[in-house]
Amino acid sequence: MAQYTDWLPARSVVKALVRDKTKFYVAAEGNGTGIFDGRIAASLRTGKLVWRDTCLGATQALALHNGVLYSGSHAHNCRDTPGGFPEHHNRQHFLAQSTRDRHILHWFPDTNEGIGEQNGPRAMAMAGGILWAGGEFTTVNNRPQQSLTRFGAGPDRGTPENPPRLTASVRSAGRVTLSWRAAWDRDDAELKYLIYRDGRLVATRTGRSQEWNRPTMKYTDTVTPGSRHRYTIAVSDGRNTTLRSQALTVTAKASKESPR
């Protein structure tokens, strides 16, 4: 048993255990500073540590499916876990990690923290390829859903979050530079942006983003100097596309007249 004593500090406890054919997985919750709140994978054959993540936010529940470890917690500050995120003052209540290397996968449904305990999901189970989760939450993905929810393997029906709004600059004749902050999606890291001028699709751009990393994107359109146009933008995850944004009307800079 001595080999396990270094895995958890004194103020951390085990909240859940699951196993697959080769490893067992530990969910931890700690209290105070210098504690461990994350997940641990260890070999069933040797009992040796395979990986240990360092996300903060007490892990309450675990479930396994097809090489993915699902967890219910209030994870934050996962900067040292591959695929993780920095402290951005927004707790994440579901995580999906590769059982092989602890890499956090791009799967970010979320609950709120409920009405008192502030822990969100408390229990998880896989049944028939469906992930069930129960807890103190009252919303899932910002919609009312109390205490019990499920995630199936069916087609993705959710559009990207925070659709962009356009801004424009016209610094040179006949060139309109559009800018927008990237959207993000709960289960797709790469999104496509569809740019319309006067109702006609004129360009597409792709980019990767996460809720905590939404870079500014740009597109420069070439039009007749001095002409006036209406621009809109929509964003797609490959299956679902948002409505087009509110139109932005832009007048292109005119060419300077040659002196007579």
RACORNOR-V819684 format. One record per run of one state. SS is the DSSP state (A for helix, B for strand, O for the rest). FROM is the first residue (numbers start at 1). TO is the last residue. If there is no record, write none. Layout:
ss:SS from:FROM to:TO
ss:SS from:FROM to:TO
This chain:
ss:O from:1 to:1
ss:A from:2 to:4
ss:O from:5 to:11
ss:B from:12 to:19
ss:O from:20 to:22
ss:B from:23 to:30
ss:O from:31 to:38
ss:B from:39 to:43
ss:O from:44 to:48
ss:B from:49 to:52
ss:O from:53 to:55
ss:B from:56 to:56
ss:O from:57 to:60
ss:B from:61 to:65
ss:O from:66 to:67
ss:B from:68 to:76
ss:O from:77 to:91
ss:B from:92 to:98
ss:O from:99 to:103
ss:B from:104 to:104
ss:O from:105 to:110
ss:B from:111 to:111
ss:O from:112 to:120
ss:B from:121 to:127
ss:O from:128 to:129
ss:B from:130 to:135
ss:O from:136 to:138
ss:B from:139 to:140
ss:O from:141 to:142
ss:B from:143 to:144
ss:O from:145 to:147
ss:B from:148 to:151
ss:O from:152 to:160
ss:B from:161 to:161
ss:O from:162 to:166
ss:B from:167 to:172
ss:O from:173 to:174
ss:B from:175 to:181
ss:O from:182 to:183
ss:B from:184 to:184
ss:O from:185 to:189
ss:B from:190 to:197
ss:O from:198 to:199
ss:B from:200 to:208
ss:O from:209 to:209
ss:B from:210 to:210
ss:O from:211 to:212
ss:B from:213 to:213
ss:O from:214 to:215
ss:B from:216 to:222
ss:O from:223 to:227
ss:B from:228 to:236
ss:O from:237 to:240
ss:B from:241 to:241
ss:O from:242 to:247
ss:B from:248 to:251
ss:O from:252 to:260
